[in-house]
C-alpha cells in the first residue's frame, strides 16, 4: 500500500483524530489535490472533470480521495481558503496591522499579496472561472472570503486617507480596484509572458501605488 493509498480518519473529524504531523500531511495532500484538480478544471472545464479524473491525476484511489475532499465544490472552497489564509497569516505573523505608517503598511500587504497571487495563479484562474457553477451555500463562503480581502485593503486605505498620506476619493472603490489588479497575472498571463516574475511584481506594485499614494516613485 502506497502512502497516498493509506486511509485517514473522516475529514470532518481529522483535527481531533490526527497527530500534528498527520494533520500537516493531511493539509499537504489537500493542497496537492487542489493544484492537480485546478489544472484539470482549466484544461477540461469544471463540469467535464470527474472525481475519478482527479483521483487519477493525484494518484489517490477514489475511495480515499473522499477522505480529503467531499466533492468538486470542496476543491474550490479549499483553494480560496488556502489563498486567503496565506495572506492573513502573513499579516498576523508580521503584526502588519500595527504598523503606524500607512505607506509602509500598504506596501507590505500589497507586495505579499502580489507574490502569493503570482504563485497561485493557476488556482486563482480556476477559482474565478468556475465559481459561477457553485451551489449558493458554497458561493456565499467564497464571497465572504473575497469581501474580507477587500475590507483589509479598504481599512488600510481609509486610514491613509485620514492621515492625508493617500489621495483617494472612495477607499471602498479603491480597494476593489486594487484587489482586481492583484489578480491581473492570473487572468492575463497569456499576454504577459515576456516579463520575469520580479519585473511583473515590481511594475504592478508601482502602478497600484501610483493610483493611491501621491508622488510614488
ChimeraX attribute file (.defattr): number of C-alpha atoms within 10 A of each C-alpha:
attribute: neighborCount
match mode: 1-to-1
recipient: residues
	/A:1	6
	/A:2	7
	/A:3	8
	/A:4	14
	/A:5	14
	/A:6	10
	/A:7	15
	/A:8	17
	/A:9	15
	/A:10	14
	/A:11	15
	/A:12	12
	/A:13	9
	/A:14	16
	/A:15	15
	/A:16	11
	/A:17	14
	/A:18	15
	/A:19	11
	/A:20	11
	/A:21	8
	/A:22	14
	/A:23	15
	/A:24	13
	/A:25	13
	/A:26	20
	/A:27	13
	/A:28	12
	/A:29	17
	/A:30	20
	/A:31	17
	/A:32	13
	/A:33	23
	/A:34	24
	/A:35	19
	/A:36	18
	/A:37	26
	/A:38	25
	/A:39	17
	/A:40	19
	/A:41	24
	/A:42	17
	/A:43	12
	/A:44	12
	/A:45	15
	/A:46	19
	/A:47	10
	/A:48	10
	/A:49	16
	/A:50	17
	/A:51	16
	/A:52	14
	/A:53	15
	/A:54	23
	/A:55	19
	/A:56	13
	/A:57	15
	/A:58	19
	/A:59	15
	/A:60	20
	/A:61	17
	/A:62	16
	/A:63	11
	/A:64	17
	/A:65	24
	/A:66	17
	/A:67	17
	/A:68	22
	/A:69	19
	/A:70	13
	/A:71	12
	/A:72	18
	/A:73	17
	/A:74	15
	/A:75	22
	/A:76	25
	/A:77	20
	/A:78	17
	/A:79	23
	/A:80	20
	/A:81	15
	/A:82	17
	/A:83	19
	/A:84	18
	/A:85	14
	/A:86	13
	/A:87	20
	/A:88	17
	/A:89	11
	/A:90	15
	/A:91	18
	/A:92	11
	/A:93	9
	/A:94	12
	/A:95	11
	/A:96	16
	/A:97	15
	/A:98	11
	/A:99	13
	/A:100	11
	/A:101	12
	/A:102	23
	/A:103	18
	/A:104	12
	/A:105	20
	/A:106	21
	/A:107	15
	/A:108	16
	/A:109	19
	/A:110	21
	/A:111	16
	/A:112	16
	/A:113	22
	/A:114	23
	/A:115	17
	/A:116	16
	/A:117	21
	/A:118	21
	/A:119	15
	/A:120	18
	/A:121	19
	/A:122	19
	/A:123	27
	/A:124	22
	/A:125	21
	/A:126	24
	/A:127	20
	/A:128	14
	/A:129	15
	/A:130	18
	/A:131	18
	/A:132	10
	/A:133	12
	/A:134	16
	/A:135	10
	/A:136	11
	/A:137	8
	/A:138	15
	/A:139	17
	/A:140	12
	/A:141	14
	/A:142	21
	/A:143	13
	/A:144	11
	/A:145	18
	/A:146	17
	/A:147	12
	/A:148	14
	/A:149	19
	/A:150	20
	/A:151	16
	/A:152	17
	/A:153	21
	/A:154	20
	/A:155	15
	/A:156	19
	/A:157	27
	/A:158	22
	/A:159	16
	/A:160	23
	/A:161	19
	/A:162	11
	/A:163	12
	/A:164	13
	/A:165	17
	/A:166	22
	/A:167	18
	/A:168	18
	/A:169	11
	/A:170	12
	/A:171	22
	/A:172	17
	/A:173	12
	/A:174	20
	/A:175	22
	/A:176	18
	/A:177	13
	/A:178	21
	/A:179	18
	/A:180	12
	/A:181	17
	/A:182	23
	/A:183	19
	/A:184	17
	/A:185	25
	/A:186	20
	/A:187	18
	/A:188	12
	/A:189	15
	/A:190	9
	/A:191	9
	/A:192	11
	/A:193	11
	/A:194	10
	/A:195	12
	/A:196	10
	/A:197	13
	/A:198	10
	/A:199	11
	/A:200	18
	/A:201	19
	/A:202	13
	/A:203	12
	/A:204	19
	/A:205	18
	/A:206	14
	/A:207	15
	/A:208	19
	/A:209	20
	/A:210	15
	/A:211	15
	/A:212	23
	/A:213	20
	/A:214	13
	/A:215	8
	/A:216	12
	/A:217	8
